[in-house]
Amino acid sequence: MAYAYIIPEWFFGLDITLEIIFGLITLLVSIFAFNIYKTSKERSIGLLSLSFLFISLSYLTWAFVNLVIAPTLVDKLRIITLGTVPKAFILAIYTHYGLFILGLVTLAYTTFQVKKIRIYYVLSIISILVVVVSVNKLITSRIVSAFLLFFITYHYFKEWRNKRNKRALWIFGSFFLLTLGSIDFIFSANFYATYVIGHILEFGAYSLILGGLIHLLRKTKIR
């Protein structure tokens, strides 16, 4: 039977709360970026808003899935299996990963600093197609996510190395933690500890992102 991931009983509920928090933080980033885009009409800011909107919807979908189908209790573990849930919820699980990948593809595309929309379409189609044709779609989606996050993290590492300021360090640190969390989630179908660690790493990442957003809002108010 194919496991999607395993949730320890003591962590159930807390994981849903964290996923909702992640969804709200990324939604705030999306709204903030969109407000800047409305004024500046800068294409990269618009894409940044879209990428975080995809990621926000991904987390909120994940929270919904866990809230509805995770109550199945097996030996003090809540085991999400693709063979025991309704097809509609299997689709919701795939939607979660698909939205997350689209968000990362959009974010990665902004780092290219090119205006050829065909590159974005090619990246999106290839990333989704790799998952669709794979035997184990869930693990493949996590690997694709980890690869995209590694690329994004490397980009922001170079930016921090060049600028050496707090903002660049916060961005690099947040995506570095997200990359570690994404790699960790690859093994969450077999080891419940990785599911917990992945959420902790993501909590650290989104705490940095929220801190950076608050810092920007304060600077904007001062101006």
MIDO-190247 format. One record per atom (N, C-alpha, C): x, z, y; residue in three letters. Coordinates in steps of 0.1 Angstrom, whole numbers, plus 5000, padded with zeros to 4 digits. Each point is the difference from the previous one (the first is absolute). Layout:
N
XZYALA...
***
This chain:
223
500850004988MET499250005012MET500950005012MET499749915010ALA500849995012ALA499650115010ALA501050095003TYR499950105011TYR500349945013TYR499250035010ALA500349965014ALA500950115006ALA499650134999TYR500950115004TYR499450134994TYR500850105000ILE499550134995ILE500150115011ILE498950075002ILE499950105010ILE500050144994ILE500950085003PRO499950144994PRO498850075006PRO499350084992GLU498850065004GLU500150085013GLU501150085002TRP500250085011TRP500249925013TRP500449874999PHE500249925011PHE498849925004PHE499049994991PHE498849925003PHE499350065012PHE499649925009GLY499350055013GLY501049995011GLY501250064998LEU501050005010LEU500549865002LEU500149924989ASP500549865001ASP499049925008ASP498750024997ILE499049935008ILE500150035015ILE500150135003THR500250045014THR501249935006THR501150004993LEU501249935006LEU499749855002LEU499449944990GLU499749865002GLU499149975012GLU499050085002ILE499249995012ILE500850025013ILE500950105000ILE500850025011ILE500949885003ILE500649944989PHE500949885001PHE499249895006PHE498749984995GLY499249905005GLY499650015015GLY499850135004LEU499750025014LEU501249985009LEU501250054996ILE501249985008ILE500349855002ILE499949934989THR500349855001THR498949935008THR498850055000LEU498949945008LEU500350035015LEU500550125003LEU500350035014LEU501249915005LEU501049984991VAL501149915004VAL499449865003VAL499149964991SER499449865002SER499249995013SER499350105003ILE499250005013ILE500950015012ILE501050084999PHE501050015011PHE500749875003PHE500449944989ALA500749875001ALA499149895005ALA498750014996PHE499049905005PHE499750015015PHE500050135004ASN499850025015ASN501249945008ASN501250024995ILE501149945006ILE500049855000ILE499549944989TYR499949864998TYR499049945010TYR498950075002LYS499049955010LYS500549985014LYS501050085003THR500650005013THR501249905001THR500850014990SER501349915000SER499849874993SER499049984991LYS499849884993LYS501349964992LYS500850104997GLU501249974992GLU499649994985GLU500449894994ARG499649964987ARG500450104989ARG501250055002SER500650104990SER499250135000SER499550045012ILE499350125001ILE498649994993ILE499449885002GLY498849974993GLY500150004985GLY501149944995LEU500350014986LEU500250144994LEU500750085009LEU500350144996LEU498650074999LEU499149985009SER498750064999SER499349964987SER500049874997LEU499449954988LEU500650064987LEU501350015000SER500750054988SER499650154997SER499950085011PHE499650144998PHE498550014997PHE499249905004LEU498650014997LEU499949974985LEU500749904994PHE500049984986PHE500450124992PHE501150075005ILE500550114993ILE499050125000ILE499450025012SER498950105002SER498949984990SER499549884999LEU498949974991LEU500450024986LEU501349974997SER500550024986SER499950154996SER500550095009TYR499950144997TYR498650054999TYR499249965009LEU498650054999LEU499349954988LEU500349884995THR499549954987THR500550084989THR501350045000TRP500650084990TRP499350144999TRP499850065012ALA499350135000ALA498649994994ALA499349895003PHE498749984995PHE500049994985PHE500949924995VAL500149984985VAL500350144993VAL500950085006ASN500450134993ASN498850095001ASN499350005011LEU498950095002LEU498849974990LEU499849874997VAL498949964991VAL500350014986VAL501249954996ILE500349984985ILE501050104995ILE500750075008ALA501050094995ALA499550134993ALA498750045001PRO499650124994PRO500150014985PRO500449894993THR500150014985THR501250094997THR499850114993LEU501050104997LEU500549984986LEU501449994998VAL500649994987VAL501250095000VAL499950114992ASP501250094999ASP500650045013ASP499150045009LYS500450055014LYS500749895008LYS499749874996LEU500549895008LEU498849915003LEU499949945011ARG499049905003ARG500749864999ARG499649934989ILE500749884997ILE499149885003ILE500549925009ILE499349885004ILE500449884991ILE499149964992THR500349894991THR499149885003THR500649884998LEU499249885003LEU499049974990LEU500150064988GLY499149984989GLY498750085000GLY500050115009THR498950095000THR499250015013THR500349915009VAL499350015013VAL499249875002VAL498950005007PRO499249885002PRO500849895007PRO499749884998LYS500749885005LYS500150015015LYS498950055007ALA500050005014ALA501150095005ALA500350114993PHE501150095004PHE501449944997PHE500149924989ILE501249944997ILE500349905012ILE499049935005LEU500249915011LEU500450085012LEU499550125002ALA500350095012ALA501550044999ALA500550034988ILE501450034998ILE500949885003ILE499649884996TYR500849885003TYR499949975015TYR498850035006THR499949985014THR500950095008THR500250124996HIS500950105006HIS501449945000HIS500549964989TYR501349944999TYR500249875008TYR498949924999GLY500149875007GLY500050025015GLY499350095006LEU500050035014LEU501350065004LEU500650084992PHE501350075003PHE501149895001PHE499949914990ILE501049895000ILE499949915012ILE498749965003LEU499849925012LEU500550075013LEU499850135001GLY500550075011GLY501550005001GLY500750014989LEU501450005000LEU500549855002LEU499449904995VAL500449865003VAL499849985015VAL498950045006THR499849985014THR501150075008THR500450124996LEU501050085007LEU501449934998LEU500249954988ALA501349934998ALA500149875008ALA498949945001TYR499949875007TYR500450025015TYR499650125006THR500350025014THR501550025002THR500750044990THR501550025001THR500749875000THR499449894996PHE500649875000PHE500249945014PHE499150045009GLN500049955013GLN499949855001GLN499149954992VAL499749855000VAL498549995002VAL499649885005LYS498649975003LYS499349904990LYS500749984989LYS499449914990LYS499150074991LYS498749985002ILE499050084992ILE500149964985ILE500549884997ARG500149964986ARG500950094992ARG501050065007ILE500950094993ILE499250134996ILE499150045009TYR499250124997TYR499149974988TYR499349885000TYR499249964989TYR500749994987TYR501249945000VAL500849994988VAL500450144995VAL500450085008LEU500450144996LEU498850074994LEU498949995006SER498850074995SER499549944987SER500049874999ILE499649944987ILE500950034989ILE501349995002ILE501050034990ILE499950144995ILE499950105010SER500050144996SER498750034992SER498949955004ILE498750024992ILE500149934987ILE500549885000LEU500049924988LEU500950064989LEU501150065004VAL500950074991VAL499350114992VAL499150075008VAL499350114994VAL498949944991VAL499349905004VAL498949944993VAL500449954986VAL501149934999VAL500549944988VAL500850104991VAL500250125005SER500850094992SER499250064989SER500650054989VAL499350074989VAL499550145005VAL500950075006ASN499650145005ASN499949995015ASN498849975005LYS499849975014LYS500350135009LYS499750124995LEU500250115008LEU501550035003LEU500850004989ILE501450035001ILE500649895009ILE499649874997THR500649895008THR499750025015THR498850045003SER499650025014SER500950105007SER500350114992ARG500850105005ARG501549955002ARG500449924991ILE501449945002ILE500049915012ILE499049925002VAL500049915011VAL499950085013VAL499250115000SER500050085012SER501350075003SER500750044990ALA501350065001ALA501049905006ALA500049884995PHE500949895005PHE499749985015PHE498749985004LEU499749975014LEU500450125009LEU499850124995LEU500450125008LEU501550015001LEU500749964990PHE501550015000PHE500549905011PHE499449885001PHE500349905010PHE499750055014PHE498850065002ILE499650055013ILE500950125004ILE500350094990THR500950115003THR501449955004THR500549904994TYR501449955003TYR500049945014TYR498949945004HIS499849945013HIS500150115011HIS499250114998TYR500050115009TYR501350085000TYR500750004989PHE501350074999PHE501049925009PHE500049875000LYS500849925009LYS499750035014LYS498750015003GLU499550025014GLU500550145005GLU499950104991TRP500550135003TRP501550015002TRP500749924992ARG501550005001ARG500449935013ARG499249915005ASN500349935013ASN499650095012ASN498950064999LYS499450075012LYS500450155000LYS500150064989ARG500450144999ARG499150105008ARG498749975000ASN499150095008ASN499050074990ASN499350095006LYS499150094991LYS498849914994LYS499549915008ARG498949924996ARG500449914988ARG501149945001ALA500549914989ALA500350094987ALA500550125002LEU500350094989LEU498750044993LEU498950035008TRP498750044994TRP499449894992TRP500149885005ILE499449884993ILE500849984987ILE501350005001PHE500849984988PHE499850114990PHE499950125004GLY499850114991GLY498750004993GLY498949965008SER498749994994SER499949894989SER500649895003PHE499949894990PHE501050024988PHE501150085003PHE500850044989PHE499350094990PHE499250095005LEU499250094992LEU498949934992LEU499449905007LEU499049924994LEU500549924989LEU501249955001THR500749924990THR500350094988THR500550125002LEU500250094989LEU498750034993LEU498950025008GLY498750044994GLY499549884992GLY500249885005SER499549884992SER500749984987SER501350035000ILE500849994988ILE499550114990ILE499850125006ASP499650114991ASP498649974994ASP499149935007PHE498749974995PHE500049904988PHE501149934999ILE500149914988ILE499850074987ILE500550125000PHE500050084987PHE498850104999PHE499049995009SER498950095001SER499049984988SER500149894993ALA499149984989ALA500550084987ALA501250045001ASN500650074988ASN500450155003ASN500350035013PHE500450135003PHE499250055012PHE499250114998TYR499250055011TYR500850065012TYR501250044997ALA500850065011ALA500349895010ALA500249884996THR500349895010THR498849985009THR498850024995TYR498849985009TYR500150115011TYR500350124997VAL500150115010VAL501249975009VAL501149974995ILE501249975008ILE499849895010ILE499349894995GLY499749885008GLY499250045012GLY499050094998HIS499150045011HIS500850095010HIS500950084995ILE500850095009ILE500949915008ILE500749904994LEU500849915008LEU499249925010LEU498849964997GLU499249935009GLU499550095012GLU499850134996PHE499650095010PHE501150025011PHE501350004995GLY501150015009GLY500149875009GLY499849894994ALA500049875007ALA499049995011ALA498750044996TYR499049985010TYR500050125011TYR500650114996SER500350105010SER500949955011SER501149934996LEU500949945009LEU499349895009LEU499149924993ILE499349905008ILE499050065010ILE499350104996LEU499150075009LEU500850075012LEU501250064996GLY500850055011GLY500449905010GLY500449884995GLY500449895008GLY498949955009GLY498850004994LEU498849955008LEU499750105011LEU500050134997ILE499750105010ILE501150005011ILE501249984996HIS501149985010HIS499749885010HIS499649894994LEU499749885008LEU498850035009LEU499050064995LEU498850035008LEU500450095012LEU500850104998ARG500550095010ARG500849925011ARG500849914996LYS500849925009LYS499149915008LYS499049954994THR499049915007THR499250085010THR499750124997LYS499250095009LYS500950035012LYS501350034998ILE500950035011ILE500149895009ILE500149884995ARG500149885008ARG498749975008ARG
***
